[in-house]
Amino acid sequence: MNNDQLEGKWKQVKGKFKEKYGELTDDDLKYSEGKFDQMLGRLQEKTGNSKEALKKEIEKL
């Protein structure tokens, strides 16, 4: 799955991420077009997971 596909899917799964990772805020999950990697970086800092692991998790949801 490429970044464009992941970005599209993100809208569907961000609620599930918020449930799973309770420490995430709405600001952490906010996606700005063209800034998907930056958002993944914020999620990486908060969750301790690698960007690749987060991408795989998004793909599975």
LUMTI-45368 format. One line per field, with one value per atom (N, C-alpha, C): atom name; x, y, z; residue in one letter. Coordinates in pm, 1 decimal, padded with zeros to 6 digits. Layout:
# residues N
at: c(CA, ...)
east: c(X, ...)
north: c(Y, ...)
up: c(Z, ...)
aa: c(A, ...)
END
This chain:
# residues 61
at: c(N, CA, C, N, CA, C, N, CA, C, N, CA, C, N, CA, C, N, CA, C, N, CA, C, N, CA, C, N, CA, C, N, CA, C, N, CA, C, N, CA, C, N, CA, C, N, CA, C, N, CA, C, N, CA, C, N, CA, C, N, CA, C, N, CA, C, N, CA, C, N, CA, C, N, CA, C, N, CA, C, N, CA, C, N, CA, C, N, CA, C, N, CA, C, N, CA, C, N, CA, C, N, CA, C, N, CA, C, N, CA, C, N, CA, C, N, CA, C, N, CA, C, N, CA, C, N, CA, C, N, CA, C, N, CA, C, N, CA, C, N, CA, C, N, CA, C, N, CA, C, N, CA, C, N, CA, C, N, CA, C, N, CA, C, N, CA, C, N, CA, C, N, CA, C, N, CA, C, N, CA, C, N, CA, C, N, CA, C, N, CA, C, N, CA, C, N, CA, C, N, CA, C, N, CA, C, N, CA, C, N, CA, C)
east: c(00085.5, 00000.0, 00090.4, 00065.0, 00148.0, 00092.9, 00167.5, 00127.5, -00008.2, -00040.0, -00169.7, -00283.7, -00266.7, -00368.8, -00378.8, -00263.6, -00264.3, -00332.0, -00304.7, -00366.3, -00517.8, -00566.4, -00710.4, -00771.7, -00702.2, -00753.2, -00747.2, -00656.6, -00638.7, -00769.1, -00848.6, -00976.3, -01065.8, -01055.6, -01139.2, -01087.9, -00957.7, -00902.0, -00854.0, -00855.2, -00798.9, -00873.9, -01003.3, -01078.2, -01031.0, -00998.7, -00948.4, -00811.9, -00728.5, -00598.9, -00617.1, -00713.3, -00737.3, -00784.0, -00866.2, -00910.1, -00792.6, -00709.5, -00598.5, -00488.8, -00457.9, -00352.0, -00416.5, -00463.2, -00539.8, -00468.7, -00335.5, -00260.9, -00260.9, -00311.3, -00314.1, -00423.3, -00391.2, -00487.9, -00539.9, -00642.9, -00694.4, -00585.8, -00502.7, -00394.1, -00292.5, -00265.1, -00172.5, -00226.2, -00355.9, -00419.3, -00458.9, -00438.9, -00476.7, -00386.8, -00448.8, -00375.4, -00392.9, -00282.6, -00285.1, -00234.5, -00302.5, -00265.3, -00116.9, -00048.8, 00093.3, 00182.8, 00124.7, 00202.6, 00184.4, 00154.3, 00127.6, 00248.9, 00368.4, 00489.4, 00514.1, 00481.2, 00496.8, 00401.3, 00278.6, 00182.0, 00231.1, 00283.1, 00337.9, 00451.4, 00530.9, 00638.8, 00585.5, 00476.7, 00414.4, 00360.9, 00297.8, 00245.3, 00358.0, 00468.2, 00584.4, 00636.1, 00645.7, 00692.8, 00599.0, 00468.3, 00370.4, 00355.2, 00362.9, 00335.3, 00461.6, 00576.1, 00699.4, 00714.0, 00619.3, 00625.6, 00699.4, 00760.4, 00827.3, 00722.6, 00765.7, 00674.2, 00624.9, 00715.8, 00676.8, 00572.3, 00590.3, 00493.4, 00357.7, 00359.3, 00234.1, 00165.3, 00243.3, 00185.9, 00121.5, 00188.2, 00133.2, 00004.6, 00002.6, -00118.2, -00235.2, -00206.9, -00310.4, -00364.0, -00273.6, -00314.1, -00408.5, -00382.0, -00460.5, -00600.2, -00615.9, -00746.1, -00845.4)
north: c(-00116.8, 00000.0, 00123.5, 00216.9, 00336.8, 00445.3, 00553.4, 00658.3, 00718.7, 00734.2, 00790.2, 00701.0, 00570.9, 00477.1, 00478.7, 00485.6, 00491.5, 00619.1, 00730.2, 00857.3, 00849.0, 00787.1, 00771.3, 00683.2, 00579.0, 00486.8, 00548.4, 00641.8, 00702.0, 00758.3, 00819.8, 00877.5, 00771.8, 00649.2, 00541.0, 00483.4, 00487.1, 00414.0, 00501.1, 00632.2, 00714.4, 00697.5, 00672.2, 00647.2, 00520.8, 00419.3, 00294.4, 00315.3, 00399.6, 00430.3, 00503.7, 00593.9, 00669.2, 00575.6, 00476.1, 00378.0, 00293.3, 00249.0, 00159.9, 00232.3, 00353.8, 00432.4, 00552.4, 00530.5, 00631.2, 00762.9, 00763.1, 00886.4, 00980.2, 00933.9, 01017.6, 01122.9, 01242.6, 01352.0, 01374.2, 01456.3, 01490.9, 01559.2, 01640.2, 01706.5, 01605.8, 01500.6, 01397.7, 01328.1, 01310.5, 01235.3, 01323.2, 01452.0, 01544.8, 01524.3, 01508.2, 01486.6, 01607.0, 01663.2, 01770.2, 01712.3, 01744.2, 01689.2, 01713.6, 01608.9, 01617.0, 01605.3, 01588.9, 01584.0, 01450.3, 01345.0, 01214.9, 01163.5, 01179.6, 01132.4, 01207.6, 01336.1, 01412.3, 01360.5, 01330.1, 01276.1, 01140.5, 01056.2, 00927.0, 00946.6, 01049.0, 01079.4, 01111.4, 01189.8, 01220.2, 01093.7, 01007.9, 00882.3, 00792.4, 00793.5, 00713.0, 00756.9, 00886.9, 00938.9, 00898.3, 00907.2, 00878.9, 00730.4, 00646.2, 00504.1, 00420.9, 00471.6, 00394.9, 00293.9, 00292.6, 00202.1, 00270.2, 00190.1, 00246.0, 00291.9, 00377.7, 00423.4, 00305.6, 00212.3, 00094.9, 00011.4, -00004.6, -00081.2, -00010.4, 00121.1, 00196.9, 00185.3, 00190.8, 00176.4, 00039.0, -00064.8, -00199.6, -00210.1, -00145.3, -00148.4, -00079.5, 00032.2, 00104.4, 00015.0, -00053.2, -00141.0, -00250.6, -00305.2, -00416.4, -00374.4, -00249.7, -00205.6, -00177.0)
up: c(00000.0, 00000.0, 00000.0, -00090.6, -00095.9, -00001.7, 00012.3, 00106.4, 00072.6, -00056.4, -00094.7, -00045.4, -00060.1, -00013.7, 00138.5, 00205.5, 00351.6, 00400.4, 00332.6, 00369.5, 00357.4, 00249.9, 00231.3, 00338.5, 00373.9, 00475.2, 00614.6, 00635.2, 00766.4, 00820.6, 00735.1, 00778.8, 00841.2, 00794.3, 00843.2, 00974.4, 00998.0, 01111.6, 01227.8, 01213.8, 01320.9, 01452.6, 01449.1, 01572.1, 01642.1, 01563.5, 01620.7, 01685.1, 01626.6, 01685.5, 01817.4, 01822.5, 01945.6, 02056.9, 02022.3, 02121.2, 02169.9, 02077.0, 02110.6, 02187.5, 02145.3, 02208.1, 02276.8, 02397.9, 02470.7, 02492.5, 02485.1, 02508.4, 02387.4, 02274.3, 02154.1, 02165.5, 02121.4, 02121.9, 01980.1, 01968.6, 01835.4, 01752.8, 01817.7, 01745.5, 01692.1, 01768.5, 01721.8, 01597.8, 01593.3, 01485.2, 01367.0, 01380.4, 01274.6, 01154.5, 01040.9, 00917.1, 00826.6, 00781.2, 00682.8, 00552.1, 00445.3, 00315.4, 00287.9, 00245.6, 00215.5, 00337.6, 00455.2, 00579.2, 00651.3, 00576.9, 00636.3, 00713.2, 00658.2, 00725.6, 00856.3, 00858.5, 00982.4, 01089.1, 01049.4, 01144.5, 01195.2, 01106.6, 01148.3, 01248.0, 01228.8, 01322.2, 01461.2, 01467.2, 01597.1, 01661.6, 01581.1, 01634.0, 01681.8, 01609.3, 01646.9, 01783.7, 01805.7, 01934.4, 02048.4, 02024.5, 02129.7, 02159.2, 02055.3, 02073.6, 02093.3, 02047.8, 02055.5, 01942.8, 01849.9, 01734.7, 01619.7, 01533.7, 01416.1, 01314.6, 01223.1, 01117.4, 01034.6, 01006.8, 00926.9, 01000.8, 01131.5, 01210.4, 01210.6, 01220.9, 01218.7, 01083.1, 00975.1, 00840.9, 00824.7, 00873.6, 00864.5, 00946.2, 01060.9, 01144.0, 01074.1, 01009.7, 00934.9, 00822.2, 00753.0, 00643.3, 00692.5, 00811.7, 00864.4, 00909.2, 00952.3, 01004.7, 00894.9)
aa: c(M, M, M, N, N, N, N, N, N, D, D, D, Q, Q, Q, L, L, L, E, E, E, G, G, G, K, K, K, W, W, W, K, K, K, Q, Q, Q, V, V, V, K, K, K, G, G, G, K, K, K, F, F, F, K, K, K, E, E, E, K, K, K, Y, Y, Y, G, G, G, E, E, E, L, L, L, T, T, T, D, D, D, D, D, D, D, D, D, L, L, L, K, K, K, Y, Y, Y, S, S, S, E, E, E, G, G, G, K, K, K, F, F, F, D, D, D, Q, Q, Q, M, M, M, L, L, L, G, G, G, R, R, R, L, L, L, Q, Q, Q, E, E, E, K, K, K, T, T, T, G, G, G, N, N, N, S, S, S, K, K, K, E, E, E, A, A, A, L, L, L, K, K, K, K, K, K, E, E, E, I, I, I, E, E, E, K, K, K, L, L, L)
END
